[in-house]
């Protein structure tokens, strides 16, 4: 499967990881990680993967091809949630039906918050990284960290604000935003050695069918 890789094949692998991470994140978001002073959705365990893959795609394939993956993830996200709710609408005698509905249901407010934050955060991450590459081509670490910090900050501010303003105290909302940003950026920092190795590996591959597009 992983023999004779080309940039075309790796692009498909990264696209699959990106889209799978969205679906997994939606499910994990129904459970929280509770610390002494804050509770965060378990999706923070997988959602940063989107930005790491985004960095790799943007660095190797450019903004346009990364944007296509982001759009695909957006569409798959909507389809998955629509199918969850369609399945819940059908009558069922299964004893697991209430648990299924509790796990996979989402409020319109959270749904909208997730879509907006996902799109803006990921598009911004990709644009910033590509622009930085034009000026700082030899500073991969700076590009990855700065683009992720900006994208994750926008994502966290939008999602938490839309989801919880008027529901939770403002000081708690601010704490949640800050904690998410810090956690996600640290996640990216720890994962950077792997991100760099993947980028360096892909650079050694033949373009394959992507020749002339990147």
C-alpha positions in Angstrom: 0.0 0.0 0.0 2.7 2.4 1.0 5.3 1.3 -1.7 6.1 3.5 -4.7 4.5 6.5 -3.1 4.1 9.7 -5.1 2.9 13.1 -4.0 -0.4 12.2 -5.6 -0.9 9.1 -3.4 0.2 10.9 -0.3 -2.2 13.7 -1.0 -5.0 11.1 -1.0 -3.8 9.7 2.3 -3.6 13.1 3.9 -7.1 13.9 2.6 -8.4 10.7 4.2 -6.8 11.5 7.5 -8.1 15.0 7.4 -11.7 14.0 6.8 -11.6 11.1 9.2 -10.3 13.4 11.9 -13.4 15.7 11.4 -15.8 12.8 11.9 -13.9 11.5 15.0 -13.7 15.0 16.5 -17.5 15.4 16.2 -18.1 12.2 18.2 -15.4 13.0 20.8 -16.9 16.4 21.3 -19.8 14.9 23.1 -17.5 14.0 26.1 -15.5 16.4 28.1 -12.1 16.3 29.7 -12.5 17.8 33.2 -9.7 19.4 35.0 -9.8 21.2 38.3 -10.6 24.6 36.8 -12.0 23.9 33.3 -13.7 21.3 31.2 -12.8 20.9 27.5 -14.3 18.7 24.8 -12.4 15.5 24.1 -12.2 16.7 20.5 -9.1 18.7 21.5 -7.4 15.3 21.3 -8.0 15.0 17.5 -9.0 18.4 16.2 -5.4 19.7 16.2 -4.6 16.9 13.8 -6.6 18.9 11.2 -4.2 21.8 11.6 -1.2 19.5 11.4 -2.4 17.9 8.2 -3.3 21.4 7.0 0.3 22.5 7.5 1.6 19.6 5.6 -0.8 20.1 2.7 -0.2 23.8 2.6 3.6 23.4 2.7 3.7 20.8 0.0 0.7 21.2 -2.3 -0.1 24.9 -1.8 -3.3 26.8 -0.8 -5.6 25.8 -3.7 -5.2 22.1 -3.2 -5.4 22.5 0.6 -8.6 24.5 0.2 -10.1 21.7 -1.8 -9.5 19.3 1.1 -11.0 21.8 3.5 -14.1 22.1 1.4 -14.4 18.3 1.1 -14.2 18.1 4.9 -16.9 20.7 5.2 -19.2 18.7 2.9 -18.5 15.4 4.6 -19.1 17.0 8.0 -22.6 18.2 6.9 -23.4 14.8 5.3 -22.4 12.9 8.4 -24.5 15.0 10.8 -27.4 14.9 8.4 -27.2 11.1 8.3 -27.0 10.9 12.1 -30.2 12.9 12.4 -31.9 10.9 9.7 -31.0 7.7 11.5 -32.4 9.1 14.8 -35.6 10.1 13.1 -36.4 6.4 12.1 -38.3 4.4 14.7 -36.2 1.8 16.5 -36.7 -0.9 19.1 -33.0 -1.1 19.8 -32.1 -0.6 23.5 -29.1 1.4 22.3 -31.3 4.0 20.4 -31.3 6.6 23.3 -27.5 6.3 23.7 -27.1 6.7 20.0 -29.2 9.8 19.9 -27.4 11.3 23.0 -24.0 10.6 21.5 -24.6 11.9 17.9 -27.2 14.6 18.3 -26.1 18.2 18.2 -27.9 21.5 18.7 -28.2 24.0 15.8 -26.1 26.5 17.7 -23.2 24.0 18.2 -23.6 22.9 14.6 -23.3 26.4 13.2 -20.4 27.2 15.6 -18.5 24.1 14.5 -18.9 24.8 10.7 -17.9 28.5 10.9 -14.9 27.9 13.2 -13.7 25.0 11.1 -13.9 26.8 7.8 -12.4 30.1 9.0 -9.7 28.5 11.2 -8.5 26.1 8.5 -8.6 28.5 5.6 -6.7 31.1 7.6 -4.1 28.5 8.7 -3.4 27.6 5.1 -3.3 31.1 3.8 -1.0 32.3 6.5 1.4 29.4 6.0 1.6 29.8 2.2 2.2 33.6 2.6 4.9 33.0 5.1 6.5 30.5 2.8 6.9 33.2 0.1 8.9 35.4 2.5 10.5 32.9 4.9 11.1 29.8 2.8 13.9 28.5 5.1 11.8 28.9 8.3 9.5 25.8 8.4 9.2 25.8 12.2 8.1 29.5 12.2 5.6 28.9 9.4 4.0 25.9 11.0 3.8 27.3 14.5 2.6 30.8 13.6 0.0 29.7 11.1 -1.3 27.1 13.6 -1.4 29.7 16.4 -3.4 32.1 14.3 -5.8 29.4 12.9 -6.4 27.8 16.2 -7.0 31.1 17.9 -9.6 32.1 15.4 -11.2 28.6 15.6 -11.3 28.6 19.4 -12.7 32.2 19.7 -15.4 31.6 17.1 -16.5 28.2 18.4 -16.5 28.9 22.1 -18.1 32.4 21.6 -21.0 31.2 19.4 -21.6 28.1 21.4 -21.6 29.6 24.9 -22.1 33.4 25.0 -25.2 34.0 27.0 -25.1 30.4 28.4 -21.9 30.5 30.5 -20.3 33.4 32.4 -18.0 35.6 30.3 -14.9 34.9 32.5 -15.4 31.1 32.1 -15.8 31.5 28.3 -12.5 33.5 28.2 -10.8 30.8 30.3 -12.1 28.1 27.9 -10.8 30.0 24.9 -7.4 30.5 26.4 -7.1 26.9 27.5 -8.0 25.6 24.1 -5.6 27.8 22.3 -2.7 26.9 24.7 -3.5 23.1 24.5 -3.7 23.1 20.7 -0.6 25.1 20.1 1.4 22.9 22.5 0.0 19.9 20.7 1.4 21.3 17.4 4.7 22.0 19.1 5.1 18.5 20.4 4.0 17.1 17.0 6.3 19.3 15.0 9.2 16.8 14.7 6.8 14.3 13.1 5.3 17.1 10.9 8.7 18.1 9.7 9.7 14.5 8.9 6.5 13.9 6.9 7.1 17.2 5.0 10.7 16.3 4.2 9.7 12.8 3.1 7.0 14.1 0.7 9.5 16.5 -0.8 11.6 13.5 -2.0 8.7 11.9 -3.8 7.8 12.2 -7.5 4.9 14.5 -8.3 3.0 11.8 -10.1 -0.3 13.1 -11.6 0.1 16.3 -9.7 2.9 17.5 -12.0 2.2 21.1 -13.1 -0.4 21.6 -10.4 1.9 22.4 -7.4 
